[in-house]
Amino acid sequence: MKRIMKMLLVSLMLGMGINAQAQDLGDVINGVLGGTSSSDNLVSNLTTVFNSKKQATQDKIIGTWSYTEPAIVFTSDNLLAKVGSKIAANKLENKIQEYLTRYGIKPGAFTMTFKEDGTFTETLNGKTSKGKWAVKDSKLQLTIAGIKALKVTTQIDGKDMQFVTDATKLLNLFKTLGAKSSNSQIKTMTSLMKSINGMQAGVTLRKQ
């Protein structure tokens, strides 16, 4: 894990124009954190730890949901305690929102309605598309014509439901949500997620 953290931090700082080759891991971390001794402020309220008891069952998914914000989920609270994981989560949340905003997926502009008959409709800026959904092996499976079926991890907390997936399926999730193209931002997000094993990313929807 220490090696992964070092690789992640070095890559982040190279992107910021900082030369980290001669620094040890402690100096690297302090440099990224701006010399602070605490990194708690780097994690926004969008970041959570996965809880299998909160996975959405079929009856809880039925209804209309509206996009509110990106979502980052770790499979272990030990990962969330690592500085490298916190930095990656913070950057990833920003990248996800940049990407989704480009395609109009922002609060109030995107909704999904799941029906009892196994179909769903999604509306993005007044345009509607349809697909099929099912819960299989505790995963929500979304199918839209022309796009490979996607299984996502769900987590419900109050009125909020998170759709998250791993790095290899992130692009398919965005395609399913209406973002039809890929760009360098997707590569950045995928790279960050692969650097931290156990990190999943996606969106948060709120029940209407």
C-alpha positions as CSV (number, residue, x, y, z in Angstrom):
1,M,0.0,0.0,0.0
2,K,2.9,2.3,0.8
3,R,4.3,1.8,-2.7
4,I,0.9,2.6,-4.2
5,M,0.5,5.7,-2.2
6,K,4.0,6.9,-3.2
7,M,3.2,6.3,-6.9
8,L,-0.1,8.1,-6.6
9,L,1.4,11.1,-4.8
10,V,4.3,11.4,-7.2
11,S,2.0,11.3,-10.2
12,L,-0.3,14.0,-8.6
13,M,2.6,16.3,-8.0
14,L,4.1,15.9,-11.4
15,G,0.8,17.1,-12.7
16,M,1.1,20.1,-10.4
17,G,4.6,20.8,-11.6
18,I,6.3,19.7,-8.4
19,N,9.5,17.6,-8.6
20,A,9.3,14.8,-5.9
21,Q,12.1,12.6,-6.9
22,A,14.5,13.6,-4.1
23,Q,11.8,13.7,-1.4
24,D,10.9,10.9,1.0
25,L,7.3,9.9,1.5
26,G,6.8,12.2,4.4
27,D,8.0,15.2,2.5
28,V,5.8,14.3,-0.5
29,I,2.7,14.1,1.7
30,N,3.5,17.4,3.4
31,G,4.1,19.0,0.0
32,V,0.7,17.9,-1.3
33,L,-1.1,18.9,1.9
34,G,0.5,22.3,1.9
35,G,2.4,21.6,5.0
36,T,-0.6,20.8,7.2
37,S,-0.5,17.9,9.7
38,S,-4.1,16.9,9.0
39,S,-5.7,15.7,5.8
40,D,-9.3,15.4,7.0
41,N,-10.3,18.5,5.1
42,L,-9.4,16.8,1.8
43,V,-12.4,14.4,2.1
44,S,-15.7,15.9,1.2
45,N,-19.1,14.6,2.4
46,L,-19.4,12.8,-0.9
47,T,-17.0,10.1,0.3
48,T,-18.3,7.0,2.1
49,V,-17.4,3.5,3.1
50,F,-19.3,0.6,1.5
51,N,-21.8,-1.1,3.7
52,S,-23.4,-4.3,2.3
53,K,-26.5,-3.8,4.5
54,K,-27.3,-0.6,2.7
55,Q,-27.3,-2.1,-0.8
56,A,-30.5,-1.3,-2.6
57,T,-33.1,-4.0,-2.9
58,Q,-35.5,-4.1,-5.9
59,D,-38.5,-2.6,-3.9
60,K,-36.4,0.4,-2.7
61,I,-35.2,1.3,-6.2
62,I,-38.7,1.7,-7.6
63,G,-39.5,5.4,-8.0
64,T,-38.0,8.6,-9.4
65,W,-34.5,9.8,-8.5
66,S,-32.7,13.0,-9.3
67,Y,-28.9,13.6,-9.7
68,T,-27.4,15.6,-6.8
69,E,-23.6,15.0,-6.8
70,P,-20.7,12.6,-7.6
71,A,-20.1,9.7,-5.3
72,I,-16.9,8.1,-4.1
73,V,-17.1,4.8,-2.1
74,F,-14.3,2.8,-0.5
75,T,-14.7,-0.9,0.3
76,S,-12.8,-0.4,3.6
77,D,-12.5,2.3,6.2
78,N,-8.8,1.5,6.3
79,L,-8.5,2.8,2.8
80,L,-10.3,6.0,3.7
81,A,-7.8,6.6,6.5
82,K,-4.9,6.7,4.0
83,V,-3.7,10.1,2.9
84,G,-3.2,8.9,-0.7
85,S,-6.8,7.7,-0.8
86,K,-8.1,10.9,0.5
87,I,-6.2,13.0,-2.0
88,A,-7.4,10.7,-4.9
89,A,-11.0,10.9,-3.7
90,N,-11.0,14.7,-3.6
91,K,-9.5,15.0,-7.1
92,L,-11.8,12.3,-8.5
93,E,-14.9,14.0,-7.2
94,N,-13.9,17.2,-9.0
95,K,-13.1,15.4,-12.2
96,I,-16.4,13.5,-12.2
97,Q,-18.4,16.7,-11.8
98,E,-16.4,18.4,-14.6
99,Y,-17.1,15.5,-16.9
100,L,-20.8,15.2,-16.1
101,T,-21.4,19.0,-16.3
102,R,-20.1,19.0,-19.8
103,Y,-22.9,16.6,-20.8
104,G,-25.6,18.4,-18.8
105,I,-25.7,16.0,-15.9
106,K,-26.0,18.4,-12.9
107,P,-28.4,18.9,-10.0
108,G,-32.0,19.3,-11.3
109,A,-31.2,18.4,-14.9
110,F,-31.0,14.6,-14.8
111,T,-33.6,12.1,-13.4
112,M,-34.1,8.4,-13.5
113,T,-37.5,6.6,-13.0
114,F,-37.5,2.9,-12.2
115,K,-40.8,1.1,-12.7
116,E,-42.1,-2.1,-11.3
117,D,-42.2,-3.8,-14.7
118,G,-38.4,-3.7,-14.9
119,T,-38.1,-0.7,-17.2
120,F,-36.7,2.7,-16.5
121,T,-36.6,6.1,-18.2
122,E,-34.0,8.7,-17.8
123,T,-34.5,12.4,-18.6
124,L,-31.5,14.7,-19.3
125,N,-32.3,18.3,-20.1
126,G,-35.7,17.5,-21.4
127,K,-34.7,14.5,-23.5
128,T,-35.8,11.0,-22.5
129,S,-34.3,7.6,-23.1
130,K,-35.5,4.2,-21.9
131,G,-33.9,1.0,-20.7
132,K,-34.3,-2.1,-18.6
133,W,-33.2,-2.8,-15.0
134,A,-33.0,-5.7,-12.6
135,V,-31.2,-6.6,-9.3
136,K,-29.0,-9.6,-9.7
137,D,-26.6,-10.9,-7.1
138,S,-27.1,-7.7,-5.1
139,K,-26.0,-5.6,-8.1
140,L,-28.2,-3.2,-10.1
141,Q,-28.1,-4.1,-13.8
142,L,-28.8,-1.4,-16.3
143,T,-29.4,-2.1,-20.0
144,I,-29.9,0.4,-22.8
145,A,-30.0,-0.4,-26.5
146,G,-26.5,0.0,-28.0
147,I,-24.7,0.0,-24.7
148,K,-23.3,-3.0,-23.0
149,A,-25.3,-4.1,-19.9
150,L,-23.8,-2.6,-16.8
151,K,-23.8,-3.9,-13.2
152,V,-23.3,-1.2,-10.6
153,T,-23.0,-1.3,-6.8
154,T,-25.7,0.6,-5.0
155,Q,-25.9,2.0,-1.5
156,I,-28.9,3.7,0.0
157,D,-28.7,6.2,2.9
158,G,-31.9,7.9,3.7
159,K,-33.3,9.4,0.5
160,D,-29.9,9.2,-1.3
161,M,-28.8,6.3,-3.5
162,Q,-25.3,5.9,-4.8
163,F,-24.5,4.2,-8.1
164,V,-20.8,3.3,-8.2
165,T,-18.5,1.0,-10.1
166,D,-14.8,0.3,-10.6
167,A,-12.3,1.9,-12.9
168,T,-12.8,-0.5,-15.8
169,K,-16.6,0.1,-16.0
170,L,-16.7,3.9,-15.2
171,L,-17.0,4.9,-18.8
172,N,-19.9,2.5,-19.4
173,L,-21.7,4.0,-16.4
174,F,-21.4,7.5,-17.9
175,K,-22.5,6.3,-21.3
176,T,-25.6,4.8,-19.6
177,L,-26.3,8.1,-17.9
178,G,-26.3,9.9,-21.3
179,A,-22.6,11.0,-21.7
180,K,-21.8,9.5,-25.1
181,S,-18.2,10.4,-25.5
182,S,-14.9,9.9,-23.7
183,N,-12.0,12.2,-23.3
184,S,-8.8,12.8,-21.2
185,Q,-10.8,13.4,-18.1
186,I,-12.0,9.8,-18.2
187,K,-8.4,8.6,-18.4
188,T,-7.5,10.7,-15.4
189,M,-10.3,9.3,-13.4
190,T,-9.6,5.8,-14.3
191,S,-5.9,6.2,-13.5
192,L,-6.7,7.6,-10.1
193,M,-9.1,4.8,-9.3
194,K,-6.6,2.1,-10.4
195,S,-4.0,3.6,-8.1
196,I,-6.2,2.9,-5.0
197,N,-7.5,-0.7,-5.0
198,G,-11.0,-0.7,-3.5
199,M,-12.1,2.7,-4.7
200,Q,-15.3,3.0,-6.7
201,A,-16.9,6.1,-8.2
202,G,-20.2,7.2,-9.7
203,V,-23.1,9.4,-8.9
204,T,-25.6,10.1,-6.1
205,L,-29.3,10.3,-6.8
206,R,-32.0,11.6,-4.4
207,K,-35.5,10.1,-4.3
208,Q,-38.3,12.5,-5.3
